[in-house]
Amino acid sequence: MKNYDQLTIRDHFMFGKICEKPKNSQLILRALLDVPTITISNTEVEKYYKPYSDNKYVRLDLLA
């Protein structure tokens, strides 16, 4: 188990905490996608999406 000060954005817990705020998610997505004009109003961390009625689903790390 790591100390809180040793965590980075690559850690699941820290990623969730950082991306809870739309402003942080907006900055991260702008950098990753190299798109200067992304506006985010709402984020959900670790969202499960089931597009069909069968048992398969997709887990999204971040839904913005």
mmCIF file as Biopython writes it, N, C-alpha, C and O atoms, coordinates in Angstrom:
data_model
#
loop_
_atom_site.group_PDB
_atom_site.id
_atom_site.type_symbol
_atom_site.label_atom_id
_atom_site.label_alt_id
_atom_site.label_comp_id
_atom_site.label_asym_id
_atom_site.label_entity_id
_atom_site.label_seq_id
_atom_site.pdbx_PDB_ins_code
_atom_site.Cartn_x
_atom_site.Cartn_y
_atom_site.Cartn_z
_atom_site.occupancy
_atom_site.B_iso_or_equiv
_atom_site.auth_seq_id
_atom_site.auth_asym_id
_atom_site.pdbx_PDB_model_num
ATOM 1   N N  . MET A ? 1  ? 0.842   -1.183 0.000   1.0 0.0 1  A 1 
ATOM 2   C CA . MET A ? 1  ? 0.000   0.000  0.000   1.0 0.0 1  A 1 
ATOM 3   C C  . MET A ? 1  ? 0.887   1.246  0.000   1.0 0.0 1  A 1 
ATOM 4   O O  . MET A ? 1  ? 1.829   1.353  0.785   1.0 0.0 1  A 1 
ATOM 5   N N  . LYS A ? 2  ? 0.570   2.177  -0.887  1.0 0.0 2  A 1 
ATOM 6   C CA . LYS A ? 2  ? 1.360   3.396  -1.007  1.0 0.0 2  A 1 
ATOM 7   C C  . LYS A ? 2  ? 0.812   4.485  -0.093  1.0 0.0 2  A 1 
ATOM 8   O O  . LYS A ? 2  ? -0.373  4.507  0.242   1.0 0.0 2  A 1 
ATOM 9   N N  . ASN A ? 3  ? 1.697   5.375  0.296   1.0 0.0 3  A 1 
ATOM 10  C CA . ASN A ? 3  ? 1.269   6.559  1.022   1.0 0.0 3  A 1 
ATOM 11  C C  . ASN A ? 3  ? 0.576   7.509  0.054   1.0 0.0 3  A 1 
ATOM 12  O O  . ASN A ? 3  ? 0.812   7.450  -1.153  1.0 0.0 3  A 1 
ATOM 13  N N  . TYR A ? 4  ? -0.265  8.373  0.571   1.0 0.0 4  A 1 
ATOM 14  C CA . TYR A ? 4  ? -1.012  9.309  -0.253  1.0 0.0 4  A 1 
ATOM 15  C C  . TYR A ? 4  ? -0.092  10.181 -1.100  1.0 0.0 4  A 1 
ATOM 16  O O  . TYR A ? 4  ? -0.401  10.465 -2.258  1.0 0.0 4  A 1 
ATOM 17  N N  . ASP A ? 5  ? 1.030   10.607 -0.535  1.0 0.0 5  A 1 
ATOM 18  C CA . ASP A ? 5  ? 1.960   11.491 -1.259  1.0 0.0 5  A 1 
ATOM 19  C C  . ASP A ? 5  ? 2.754   10.751 -2.345  1.0 0.0 5  A 1 
ATOM 20  O O  . ASP A ? 5  ? 3.438   11.395 -3.140  1.0 0.0 5  A 1 
ATOM 21  N N  . GLN A ? 6  ? 2.678   9.433  -2.396  1.0 0.0 6  A 1 
ATOM 22  C CA . GLN A ? 6  ? 3.371   8.649  -3.420  1.0 0.0 6  A 1 
ATOM 23  C C  . GLN A ? 6  ? 2.476   8.325  -4.621  1.0 0.0 6  A 1 
ATOM 24  O O  . GLN A ? 6  ? 2.956   7.790  -5.620  1.0 0.0 6  A 1 
ATOM 25  N N  . LEU A ? 7  ? 1.194   8.640  -4.534  1.0 0.0 7  A 1 
ATOM 26  C CA . LEU A ? 7  ? 0.266   8.314  -5.612  1.0 0.0 7  A 1 
ATOM 27  C C  . LEU A ? 7  ? 0.434   9.266  -6.788  1.0 0.0 7  A 1 
ATOM 28  O O  . LEU A ? 7  ? 0.733   10.447 -6.612  1.0 0.0 7  A 1 
ATOM 29  N N  . THR A ? 8  ? 0.238   8.736  -7.987  1.0 0.0 8  A 1 
ATOM 30  C CA . THR A ? 8  ? 0.250   9.549  -9.204  1.0 0.0 8  A 1 
ATOM 31  C C  . THR A ? 8  ? -1.087  9.384  -9.907  1.0 0.0 8  A 1 
ATOM 32  O O  . THR A ? 8  ? -1.942  8.630  -9.443  1.0 0.0 8  A 1 
ATOM 33  N N  . ILE A ? 9  ? -1.274  10.070 -11.009 1.0 0.0 9  A 1 
ATOM 34  C CA . ILE A ? 9  ? -2.533  9.971  -11.754 1.0 0.0 9  A 1 
ATOM 35  C C  . ILE A ? 9  ? -2.723  8.576  -12.343 1.0 0.0 9  A 1 
ATOM 36  O O  . ILE A ? 9  ? -3.837  8.218  -12.725 1.0 0.0 9  A 1 
ATOM 37  N N  . ARG A ? 10 ? -1.677  7.802  -12.422 1.0 0.0 10 A 1 
ATOM 38  C CA . ARG A ? 10 ? -1.784  6.427  -12.940 1.0 0.0 10 A 1 
ATOM 39  C C  . ARG A ? 10 ? -2.424  5.471  -11.932 1.0 0.0 10 A 1 
ATOM 40  O O  . ARG A ? 10 ? -2.848  4.377  -12.304 1.0 0.0 10 A 1 
ATOM 41  N N  . ASP A ? 11 ? -2.497  5.866  -10.681 1.0 0.0 11 A 1 
ATOM 42  C CA . ASP A ? 11 ? -3.164  5.059  -9.659  1.0 0.0 11 A 1 
ATOM 43  C C  . ASP A ? 11 ? -4.676  5.253  -9.777  1.0 0.0 11 A 1 
ATOM 44  O O  . ASP A ? 11 ? -5.155  6.375  -9.937  1.0 0.0 11 A 1 
ATOM 45  N N  . HIS A ? 12 ? -5.407  4.167  -9.698  1.0 0.0 12 A 1 
ATOM 46  C CA . HIS A ? 12 ? -6.859  4.186  -9.882  1.0 0.0 12 A 1 
ATOM 47  C C  . HIS A ? 12 ? -7.540  5.175  -8.931  1.0 0.0 12 A 1 
ATOM 48  O O  . HIS A ? 12 ? -8.383  5.964  -9.356  1.0 0.0 12 A 1 
ATOM 49  N N  . PHE A ? 13 ? -7.181  5.133  -7.667  1.0 0.0 13 A 1 
ATOM 50  C CA . PHE A ? 13 ? -7.789  6.009  -6.663  1.0 0.0 13 A 1 
ATOM 51  C C  . PHE A ? 13 ? -7.538  7.476  -6.987  1.0 0.0 13 A 1 
ATOM 52  O O  . PHE A ? 13 ? -8.460  8.290  -6.957  1.0 0.0 13 A 1 
ATOM 53  N N  . MET A ? 14 ? -6.288  7.810  -7.297  1.0 0.0 14 A 1 
ATOM 54  C CA . MET A ? 14 ? -5.939  9.202  -7.559  1.0 0.0 14 A 1 
ATOM 55  C C  . MET A ? 14 ? -6.584  9.701  -8.852  1.0 0.0 14 A 1 
ATOM 56  O O  . MET A ? 14 ? -7.032  10.846 -8.915  1.0 0.0 14 A 1 
ATOM 57  N N  . PHE A ? 15 ? -6.635  8.861  -9.877  1.0 0.0 15 A 1 
ATOM 58  C CA . PHE A ? 15 ? -7.294  9.242  -11.124 1.0 0.0 15 A 1 
ATOM 59  C C  . PHE A ? 15 ? -8.753  9.605  -10.856 1.0 0.0 15 A 1 
ATOM 60  O O  . PHE A ? 15 ? -9.255  10.608 -11.362 1.0 0.0 15 A 1 
ATOM 61  N N  . GLY A ? 16 ? -9.420  8.788  -10.065 1.0 0.0 16 A 1 
ATOM 62  C CA . GLY A ? 16 ? -10.815 9.056  -9.728  1.0 0.0 16 A 1 
ATOM 63  C C  . GLY A ? 16 ? -10.988 10.353 -8.971  1.0 0.0 16 A 1 
ATOM 64  O O  . GLY A ? 16 ? -11.911 11.119 -9.250  1.0 0.0 16 A 1 
ATOM 65  N N  . LYS A ? 17 ? -10.118 10.605 -8.023  1.0 0.0 17 A 1 
ATOM 66  C CA . LYS A ? 17 ? -10.207 11.832 -7.236  1.0 0.0 17 A 1 
ATOM 67  C C  . LYS A ? 17 ? -9.946  13.066 -8.094  1.0 0.0 17 A 1 
ATOM 68  O O  . LYS A ? 17 ? -10.636 14.075 -7.957  1.0 0.0 17 A 1 
ATOM 69  N N  . ILE A ? 18 ? -8.964  12.990 -8.968  1.0 0.0 18 A 1 
ATOM 70  C CA . ILE A ? 18 ? -8.628  14.131 -9.827  1.0 0.0 18 A 1 
ATOM 71  C C  . ILE A ? 18 ? -9.747  14.398 -10.828 1.0 0.0 18 A 1 
ATOM 72  O O  . ILE A ? 18 ? -10.120 15.550 -11.047 1.0 0.0 18 A 1 
ATOM 73  N N  . CYS A ? 19 ? -10.275 13.359 -11.424 1.0 0.0 19 A 1 
ATOM 74  C CA . CYS A ? 19 ? -11.262 13.513 -12.497 1.0 0.0 19 A 1 
ATOM 75  C C  . CYS A ? 19 ? -12.677 13.750 -12.003 1.0 0.0 19 A 1 
ATOM 76  O O  . CYS A ? 19 ? -13.582 13.935 -12.816 1.0 0.0 19 A 1 
ATOM 77  N N  . GLU A ? 20 ? -12.894 13.750 -10.699 1.0 0.0 20 A 1 
ATOM 78  C CA . GLU A ? 20 ? -14.223 14.073 -10.174 1.0 0.0 20 A 1 
ATOM 79  C C  . GLU A ? 20 ? -14.616 15.497 -10.545 1.0 0.0 20 A 1 
ATOM 80  O O  . GLU A ? 20 ? -15.794 15.789 -10.749 1.0 0.0 20 A 1 
ATOM 81  N N  . LYS A ? 21 ? -13.635 16.376 -10.632 1.0 0.0 21 A 1 
ATOM 82  C CA . LYS A ? 21 ? -13.898 17.778 -10.959 1.0 0.0 21 A 1 
ATOM 83  C C  . LYS A ? 21 ? -13.817 17.966 -12.472 1.0 0.0 21 A 1 
ATOM 84  O O  . LYS A ? 21 ? -12.802 17.634 -13.085 1.0 0.0 21 A 1 
ATOM 85  N N  . PRO A ? 22 ? -14.876 18.493 -13.072 1.0 0.0 22 A 1 
ATOM 86  C CA . PRO A ? 22 ? -14.881 18.678 -14.525 1.0 0.0 22 A 1 
ATOM 87  C C  . PRO A ? 22 ? -13.716 19.513 -15.054 1.0 0.0 22 A 1 
ATOM 88  O O  . PRO A ? 22 ? -13.211 19.246 -16.145 1.0 0.0 22 A 1 
ATOM 89  N N  . LYS A ? 23 ? -13.292 20.502 -14.309 1.0 0.0 23 A 1 
ATOM 90  C CA . LYS A ? 23 ? -12.177 21.355 -14.762 1.0 0.0 23 A 1 
ATOM 91  C C  . LYS A ? 23 ? -10.900 20.538 -14.930 1.0 0.0 23 A 1 
ATOM 92  O O  . LYS A ? 23 ? -10.170 20.731 -15.902 1.0 0.0 23 A 1 
ATOM 93  N N  . ASN A ? 24 ? -10.620 19.626 -13.996 1.0 0.0 24 A 1 
ATOM 94  C CA . ASN A ? 24 ? -9.435  18.774 -14.102 1.0 0.0 24 A 1 
ATOM 95  C C  . ASN A ? 24 ? -9.548  17.829 -15.296 1.0 0.0 24 A 1 
ATOM 96  O O  . ASN A ? 24 ? -8.582  17.637 -16.035 1.0 0.0 24 A 1 
ATOM 97  N N  . SER A ? 25 ? -10.720 17.245 -15.480 1.0 0.0 25 A 1 
ATOM 98  C CA . SER A ? 25 ? -10.933 16.343 -16.616 1.0 0.0 25 A 1 
ATOM 99  C C  . SER A ? 25 ? -10.767 17.086 -17.935 1.0 0.0 25 A 1 
ATOM 100 O O  . SER A ? 25 ? -10.222 16.549 -18.899 1.0 0.0 25 A 1 
ATOM 101 N N  . GLN A ? 26 ? -11.233 18.302 -17.965 1.0 0.0 26 A 1 
ATOM 102 C CA . GLN A ? 26 ? -11.113 19.125 -19.164 1.0 0.0 26 A 1 
ATOM 103 C C  . GLN A ? 26 ? -9.645  19.358 -19.512 1.0 0.0 26 A 1 
ATOM 104 O O  . GLN A ? 26 ? -9.262  19.241 -20.676 1.0 0.0 26 A 1 
ATOM 105 N N  . LEU A ? 27 ? -8.834  19.681 -18.534 1.0 0.0 27 A 1 
ATOM 106 C CA . LEU A ? 27 ? -7.403  19.904 -18.773 1.0 0.0 27 A 1 
ATOM 107 C C  . LEU A ? 27 ? -6.704  18.634 -19.251 1.0 0.0 27 A 1 
ATOM 108 O O  . LEU A ? 27 ? -5.864  18.682 -20.150 1.0 0.0 27 A 1 
ATOM 109 N N  . ILE A ? 28 ? -7.050  17.515 -18.656 1.0 0.0 28 A 1 
ATOM 110 C CA . ILE A ? 28 ? -6.430  16.241 -19.036 1.0 0.0 28 A 1 
ATOM 111 C C  . ILE A ? 28 ? -6.816  15.865 -20.466 1.0 0.0 28 A 1 
ATOM 112 O O  . ILE A ? 28 ? -5.954  15.483 -21.258 1.0 0.0 28 A 1 
ATOM 113 N N  . LEU A ? 29 ? -8.100  15.970 -20.800 1.0 0.0 29 A 1 
ATOM 114 C CA . LEU A ? 29 ? -8.545  15.610 -22.142 1.0 0.0 29 A 1 
ATOM 115 C C  . LEU A ? 29 ? -7.986  16.553 -23.209 1.0 0.0 29 A 1 
ATOM 116 O O  . LEU A ? 29 ? -7.677  16.121 -24.319 1.0 0.0 29 A 1 
ATOM 117 N N  . ARG A ? 30 ? -7.859  17.823 -22.878 1.0 0.0 30 A 1 
ATOM 118 C CA . ARG A ? 30 ? -7.246  18.765 -23.822 1.0 0.0 30 A 1 
ATOM 119 C C  . ARG A ? 30 ? -5.812  18.361 -24.136 1.0 0.0 30 A 1 
ATOM 120 O O  . ARG A ? 30 ? -5.382  18.414 -25.288 1.0 0.0 30 A 1 
ATOM 121 N N  . ALA A ? 31 ? -5.082  17.960 -23.115 1.0 0.0 31 A 1 
ATOM 122 C CA . ALA A ? 31 ? -3.684  17.559 -23.315 1.0 0.0 31 A 1 
ATOM 123 C C  . ALA A ? 31 ? -3.585  16.236 -24.064 1.0 0.0 31 A 1 
ATOM 124 O O  . ALA A ? 31 ? -2.764  16.105 -24.972 1.0 0.0 31 A 1 
ATOM 125 N N  . LEU A ? 32 ? -4.398  15.261 -23.705 1.0 0.0 32 A 1 
ATOM 126 C CA . LEU A ? 32 ? -4.331  13.950 -24.345 1.0 0.0 32 A 1 
ATOM 127 C C  . LEU A ? 32 ? -4.782  13.978 -25.798 1.0 0.0 32 A 1 
ATOM 128 O O  . LEU A ? 32 ? -4.182  13.326 -26.653 1.0 0.0 32 A 1 
ATOM 129 N N  . LEU A ? 33 ? -5.825  14.723 -26.073 1.0 0.0 33 A 1 
ATOM 130 C CA . LEU A ? 33 ? -6.392  14.742 -27.414 1.0 0.0 33 A 1 
ATOM 131 C C  . LEU A ? 33 ? -5.823  15.853 -28.293 1.0 0.0 33 A 1 
ATOM 132 O O  . LEU A ? 33 ? -6.096  15.903 -29.492 1.0 0.0 33 A 1 
ATOM 133 N N  . ASP A ? 34 ? -5.043  16.731 -27.702 1.0 0.0 34 A 1 
ATOM 134 C CA . ASP A ? 34 ? -4.451  17.866 -28.411 1.0 0.0 34 A 1 
ATOM 135 C C  . ASP A ? 34 ? -5.531  18.706 -29.096 1.0 0.0 34 A 1 
ATOM 136 O O  . ASP A ? 34 ? -5.404  19.099 -30.256 1.0 0.0 34 A 1 
ATOM 137 N N  . VAL A ? 35 ? -6.602  18.966 -28.335 1.0 0.0 35 A 1 
ATOM 138 C CA . VAL A ? 35 ? -7.714  19.786 -28.813 1.0 0.0 35 A 1 
ATOM 139 C C  . VAL A ? 35 ? -7.871  20.949 -27.831 1.0 0.0 35 A 1 
ATOM 140 O O  . VAL A ? 35 ? -8.144  20.725 -26.652 1.0 0.0 35 A 1 
ATOM 141 N N  . PRO A ? 36 ? -7.703  22.176 -28.299 1.0 0.0 36 A 1 
ATOM 142 C CA . PRO A ? 36 ? -7.715  23.312 -27.374 1.0 0.0 36 A 1 
ATOM 143 C C  . PRO A ? 36 ? -9.098  23.721 -26.866 1.0 0.0 36 A 1 
ATOM 144 O O  . PRO A ? 36 ? -9.185  24.433 -25.865 1.0 0.0 36 A 1 
ATOM 145 N N  . THR A ? 37 ? -10.174 23.300 -27.516 1.0 0.0 37 A 1 
ATOM 146 C CA . THR A ? 37 ? -11.505 23.779 -27.126 1.0 0.0 37 A 1 
ATOM 147 C C  . THR A ? 37 ? -12.423 22.634 -26.716 1.0 0.0 37 A 1 
ATOM 148 O O  . THR A ? 37 ? -13.326 22.255 -27.462 1.0 0.0 37 A 1 
ATOM 149 N N  . ILE A ? 38 ? -12.194 22.099 -25.554 1.0 0.0 38 A 1 
ATOM 150 C CA . ILE A ? 38 ? -13.088 21.091 -24.977 1.0 0.0 38 A 1 
ATOM 151 C C  . ILE A ? 38 ? -13.731 21.715 -23.752 1.0 0.0 38 A 1 
ATOM 152 O O  . ILE A ? 38 ? -13.041 22.262 -22.891 1.0 0.0 38 A 1 
ATOM 153 N N  . THR A ? 39 ? -15.040 21.634 -23.674 1.0 0.0 39 A 1 
ATOM 154 C CA . THR A ? 39 ? -15.755 22.142 -22.515 1.0 0.0 39 A 1 
ATOM 155 C C  . THR A ? 39 ? -16.519 20.975 -21.893 1.0 0.0 39 A 1 
ATOM 156 O O  . THR A ? 39 ? -17.270 20.276 -22.574 1.0 0.0 39 A 1 
ATOM 157 N N  . ILE A ? 40 ? -16.320 20.780 -20.614 1.0 0.0 40 A 1 
ATOM 158 C CA . ILE A ? 40 ? -16.967 19.676 -19.890 1.0 0.0 40 A 1 
ATOM 159 C C  . ILE A ? 40 ? -17.793 20.267 -18.757 1.0 0.0 40 A 1 
ATOM 160 O O  . ILE A ? 40 ? -17.308 21.104 -17.996 1.0 0.0 40 A 1 
ATOM 161 N N  . SER A ? 41 ? -19.026 19.833 -18.652 1.0 0.0 41 A 1 
ATOM 162 C CA . SER A ? 41 ? -19.887 20.331 -17.585 1.0 0.0 41 A 1 
ATOM 163 C C  . SER A ? 41 ? -20.131 19.283 -16.495 1.0 0.0 41 A 1 
ATOM 164 O O  . SER A ? 41 ? -20.483 19.627 -15.367 1.0 0.0 41 A 1 
ATOM 165 N N  . ASN A ? 42 ? -19.942 18.003 -16.835 1.0 0.0 42 A 1 
ATOM 166 C CA . ASN A ? 42 ? -20.225 16.946 -15.866 1.0 0.0 42 A 1 
ATOM 167 C C  . ASN A ? 42 ? -19.290 15.766 -16.125 1.0 0.0 42 A 1 
ATOM 168 O O  . ASN A ? 42 ? -18.975 15.458 -17.275 1.0 0.0 42 A 1 
ATOM 169 N N  . THR A ? 43 ? -18.851 15.112 -15.060 1.0 0.0 43 A 1 
ATOM 170 C CA . THR A ? 43 ? -18.016 13.919 -15.199 1.0 0.0 43 A 1 
ATOM 171 C C  . THR A ? 43 ? -18.543 12.823 -14.289 1.0 0.0 43 A 1 
ATOM 172 O O  . THR A ? 43 ? -19.123 13.083 -13.235 1.0 0.0 43 A 1 
ATOM 173 N N  . GLU A ? 44 ? -18.322 11.588 -14.726 1.0 0.0 44 A 1 
ATOM 174 C CA . GLU A ? 44 ? -18.609 10.422 -13.903 1.0 0.0 44 A 1 
ATOM 175 C C  . GLU A ? 44 ? -17.393 9.507  -13.996 1.0 0.0 44 A 1 
ATOM 176 O O  . GLU A ? 44 ? -16.925 9.189  -15.089 1.0 0.0 44 A 1 
ATOM 177 N N  . VAL A ? 45 ? -16.897 9.096  -12.866 1.0 0.0 45 A 1 
ATOM 178 C CA . VAL A ? 45 ? -15.725 8.232  -12.815 1.0 0.0 45 A 1 
ATOM 179 C C  . VAL A ? 45 ? -16.188 6.795  -12.644 1.0 0.0 45 A 1 
ATOM 180 O O  . VAL A ? 45 ? -17.094 6.514  -11.859 1.0 0.0 45 A 1 
ATOM 181 N N  . GLU A ? 46 ? -15.564 5.889  -13.380 1.0 0.0 46 A 1 
ATOM 182 C CA . GLU A ? 46 ? -15.853 4.458  -13.357 1.0 0.0 46 A 1 
ATOM 183 C C  . GLU A ? 46 ? -17.341 4.190  -13.609 1.0 0.0 46 A 1 
ATOM 184 O O  . GLU A ? 46 ? -18.064 3.688  -12.749 1.0 0.0 46 A 1 
ATOM 185 N N  . LYS A ? 47 ? -17.748 4.533  -14.782 1.0 0.0 47 A 1 
ATOM 186 C CA . LYS A ? 47 ? -19.145 4.357  -15.200 1.0 0.0 47 A 1 
ATOM 187 C C  . LYS A ? 47 ? -19.284 3.046  -15.954 1.0 0.0 47 A 1 
ATOM 188 O O  . LYS A ? 47 ? -18.482 2.744  -16.838 1.0 0.0 47 A 1 
ATOM 189 N N  . TYR A ? 48 ? -20.297 2.271  -15.607 1.0 0.0 48 A 1 
ATOM 190 C CA . TYR A ? 48 ? -20.588 1.017  -16.297 1.0 0.0 48 A 1 
ATOM 191 C C  . TYR A ? 48 ? -21.701 1.278  -17.301 1.0 0.0 48 A 1 
ATOM 192 O O  . TYR A ? 48 ? -22.746 1.827  -16.951 1.0 0.0 48 A 1 
ATOM 193 N N  . TYR A ? 49 ? -21.477 0.888  -18.534 1.0 0.0 49 A 1 
ATOM 194 C CA . TYR A ? 49 ? -22.414 1.136  -19.618 1.0 0.0 49 A 1 
ATOM 195 C C  . TYR A ? 49 ? -22.792 -0.194 -20.245 1.0 0.0 49 A 1 
ATOM 196 O O  . TYR A ? 49 ? -21.932 -0.955 -20.689 1.0 0.0 49 A 1 
ATOM 197 N N  . LYS A ? 50 ? -24.085 -0.461 -20.275 1.0 0.0 50 A 1 
ATOM 198 C CA . LYS A ? 50 ? -24.592 -1.707 -20.851 1.0 0.0 50 A 1 
ATOM 199 C C  . LYS A ? 50 ? -25.484 -1.356 -22.030 1.0 0.0 50 A 1 
ATOM 200 O O  . LYS A ? 50 ? -26.668 -1.072 -21.851 1.0 0.0 50 A 1 
ATOM 201 N N  . PRO A ? 51 ? -24.922 -1.373 -23.243 1.0 0.0 51 A 1 
ATOM 202 C CA . PRO A ? 51 ? -25.681 -0.906 -24.403 1.0 0.0 51 A 1 
ATOM 203 C C  . PRO A ? 51 ? -26.800 -1.847 -24.852 1.0 0.0 51 A 1 
ATOM 204 O O  . PRO A ? 51 ? -27.753 -1.401 -25.492 1.0 0.0 51 A 1 
ATOM 205 N N  . TYR A ? 52 ? -26.706 -3.114 -24.533 1.0 0.0 52 A 1 
ATOM 206 C CA . TYR A ? 52 ? -27.706 -4.090 -24.967 1.0 0.0 52 A 1 
ATOM 207 C C  . TYR A ? 52 ? -28.214 -4.876 -23.767 1.0 0.0 52 A 1 
ATOM 208 O O  . TYR A ? 52 ? -27.701 -4.721 -22.659 1.0 0.0 52 A 1 
ATOM 209 N N  . SER A ? 53 ? -29.194 -5.697 -23.978 1.0 0.0 53 A 1 
ATOM 210 C CA . SER A ? 53 ? -29.805 -6.419 -22.869 1.0 0.0 53 A 1 
ATOM 211 C C  . SER A ? 53 ? -29.041 -7.680 -22.449 1.0 0.0 53 A 1 
ATOM 212 O O  . SER A ? 53 ? -29.389 -8.308 -21.449 1.0 0.0 53 A 1 
ATOM 213 N N  . ASP A ? 54 ? -28.004 -8.053 -23.204 1.0 0.0 54 A 1 
ATOM 214 C CA . ASP A ? 54 ? -27.241 -9.237 -22.783 1.0 0.0 54 A 1 
ATOM 215 C C  . ASP A ? 54 ? -26.340 -8.878 -21.596 1.0 0.0 54 A 1 
ATOM 216 O O  . ASP A ? 54 ? -26.381 -7.746 -21.116 1.0 0.0 54 A 1 
ATOM 217 N N  . ASN A ? 55 ? -25.551 -9.799 -21.133 1.0 0.0 55 A 1 
ATOM 218 C CA . ASN A ? 55 ? -24.773 -9.600 -19.916 1.0 0.0 55 A 1 
ATOM 219 C C  . ASN A ? 55 ? -23.477 -8.823 -20.111 1.0 0.0 55 A 1 
ATOM 220 O O  . ASN A ? 55 ? -22.771 -8.568 -19.135 1.0 0.0 55 A 1 
ATOM 221 N N  . LYS A ? 56 ? -23.148 -8.446 -21.324 1.0 0.0 56 A 1 
ATOM 222 C CA . LYS A ? 56 ? -21.904 -7.738 -21.564 1.0 0.0 56 A 1 
ATOM 223 C C  . LYS A ? 56 ? -22.068 -6.247 -21.281 1.0 0.0 56 A 1 
ATOM 224 O O  . LYS A ? 56 ? -23.128 -5.669 -21.520 1.0 0.0 56 A 1 
ATOM 225 N N  . TYR A ? 57 ? -21.015 -5.642 -20.775 1.0 0.0 57 A 1 
ATOM 226 C CA . TYR A ? 57 ? -21.015 -4.219 -20.502 1.0 0.0 57 A 1 
ATOM 227 C C  . TYR A ? 57 ? -19.616 -3.657 -20.737 1.0 0.0 57 A 1 
ATOM 228 O O  . TYR A ? 57 ? -18.646 -4.397 -20.902 1.0 0.0 57 A 1 
ATOM 229 N N  . VAL A ? 58 ? -19.542 -2.347 -20.747 1.0 0.0 58 A 1 
ATOM 230 C CA . VAL A ? 58 ? -18.272 -1.642 -20.914 1.0 0.0 58 A 1 
ATOM 231 C C  . VAL A ? 58 ? -18.055 -0.802 -19.663 1.0 0.0 58 A 1 
ATOM 232 O O  . VAL A ? 58 ? -18.973 -0.132 -19.189 1.0 0.0 58 A 1 
ATOM 233 N N  . ARG A ? 59 ? -16.838 -0.840 -19.133 1.0 0.0 59 A 1 
ATOM 234 C CA . ARG A ? 59 ? -16.511 0.007  -17.986 1.0 0.0 59 A 1 
ATOM 235 C C  . ARG A ? 59 ? -15.684 1.180  -18.497 1.0 0.0 59 A 1 
ATOM 236 O O  . ARG A ? 59 ? -14.606 0.994  -19.063 1.0 0.0 59 A 1 
ATOM 237 N N  . LEU A ? 60 ? -16.192 2.373  -18.294 1.0 0.0 60 A 1 
ATOM 238 C CA . LEU A ? 60 ? -15.503 3.583  -18.706 1.0 0.0 60 A 1 
ATOM 239 C C  . LEU A ? 60 ? -14.767 4.163  -17.501 1.0 0.0 60 A 1 
ATOM 240 O O  . LEU A ? 60 ? -15.367 4.356  -16.444 1.0 0.0 60 A 1 
ATOM 241 N N  . ASP A ? 61 ? -13.484 4.440  -17.651 1.0 0.0 61 A 1 
ATOM 242 C CA . ASP A ? 61 ? -12.738 5.070  -16.563 1.0 0.0 61 A 1 
ATOM 243 C C  . ASP A ? 61 ? -13.254 6.474  -16.307 1.0 0.0 61 A 1 
ATOM 244 O O  . ASP A ? 61 ? -13.324 6.918  -15.162 1.0 0.0 61 A 1 
ATOM 245 N N  . LEU A ? 62 ? -13.613 7.169  -17.373 1.0 0.0 62 A 1 
ATOM 246 C CA . LEU A ? 62 ? -14.134 8.526  -17.245 1.0 0.0 62 A 1 
ATOM 247 C C  . LEU A ? 62 ? -15.194 8.759  -18.306 1.0 0.0 62 A 1 
ATOM 248 O O  . LEU A ? 62 ? -14.956 8.533  -19.492 1.0 0.0 62 A 1 
ATOM 249 N N  . LEU A ? 63 ? -16.365 9.211  -17.875 1.0 0.0 63 A 1 
ATOM 250 C CA . LEU A ? 63 ? -17.422 9.611  -18.790 1.0 0.0 63 A 1 
ATOM 251 C C  . LEU A ? 63 ? -17.585 11.110 -18.626 1.0 0.0 63 A 1 
ATOM 252 O O  . LEU A ? 63 ? -17.943 11.596 -17.553 1.0 0.0 63 A 1 
ATOM 253 N N  . ALA A ? 64 ? -17.319 11.834 -19.700 1.0 0.0 64 A 1 
ATOM 254 C CA . ALA A ? 64 ? -17.391 13.298 -19.633 1.0 0.0 64 A 1 
ATOM 255 C C  . ALA A ? 64 ? -18.323 13.810 -20.713 1.0 0.0 64 A 1 
ATOM 256 O O  . ALA A ? 64 ? -18.525 15.018 -20.832 1.0 0.0 64 A 1 
#
